[in-house]
């Protein structure tokens, strides 16, 4: 008898890597590259941040966000020297905060917090919720850019939450790809139904609270940074009439 040399099909199959595993691989390669680079260039120069003022503790970063929002509300925003900042940021970035915000055109985090170029790492999508892509983006901000603060920013009269409430109440799917938003926001809407008061406002707030919790507990990157006190994750609500951001406890 002749030995069967045909390939083992089950062994030949490969598993497509997830976005999370790809990110972790990139972080590992980045760390290796930084160690190798220290042998080639001066270590002091290699570690010099483009914006030294952005090297803050989580609590100091939150205070800076609040102070910037106060200026925005009062109409005393300072603006920035964008020409100088563009040049300083050509080779890198070190934002002092990351913001997960709604895509609503009435909210612009960079303006709401009177921030310049390179200050905020912003992810925007309708309903400001953390899916795999936004989680990976926040992991990059924290693990690679050393960002000490994440803010989940909801807002009054959120259209994505409104669409979710209507879809669930009418038991009718929304058109196009909107059902993917409904599916992501539905848990917050359902949970808020047990609360007293304005159902719409409650659902908006609950969605922010849920996504703060999700980011805080997301392993292996964000939860470790929180446990080590290198990262703070907070929630806030942007008020359309005043521009003020109310932080949630």
C-alpha positions, 0 to 999 in steps of 0.5 A: 500500500502507498502512504497517502500524502494528500494534504490535511484539509482541516489543517490547511484552513486558516482563521481570518484575524479579527480587527482586535487581533490585527490591532494588537499585532500592530501595537506589538510591532509598534513597540518593537519598532520603537525599541529598535529605533532607540538604537538608531536615533537619540532617545530624547529626540524620539520621545519628544511629543509634538504638543508637550502641553497635552501630556496630562493626567486623566483628571487634568485632561478632564479639567482642560475639557471643562475649561474649554467648554466653558469658554465656548459657552461664554463665547470667548474661545481662543482659537489657535495658530493653525499654521504653527500647529500643522508644522508641529504635528507633521511627524506625530500626535499626542492628543490629550483626550479622545471623544466618541461623539454623535455624527450630528452636524450641530455638535463639533467636539473641537469647537465645543471644547475650544481645542486646537489641531492635535488635541482631540482624537475624535470618533463620530457616528450616529448614536455615539456608540462603541462598535468594534471599529470605534473600540479599536480606534480608542484602543489605538488612542490609548495604547499608541498615542497615550491618550489619558481620557475618553469622553462619550458625548451624547446630545439632546434630541438625538435623531439616532435614538429617536429613530430607534424608539420609533422603530421599536414602538412601531415594530417596523424596521428602518430603511437602508442600513439604519437597522444596524444603528437601531440594533446597537441602540435598542438595549439602552432604549429598552432599559430606559423604559423602566425609568420615570420622566422623559423617555427620550431624554432617559434613552439618550442618557442611558446610551451614554452610560452604557457605552462608558461602561462598555469602554471601561470594561473592554479588554485587553487594552482599555480595562487595563489602562483604567485599572492602572489609573492611566485612563479615565472614561467619562460620559457627557451630554451636549445641550443644543441650546447653550453648547454646555456639556454636562458631565455624567456621574 
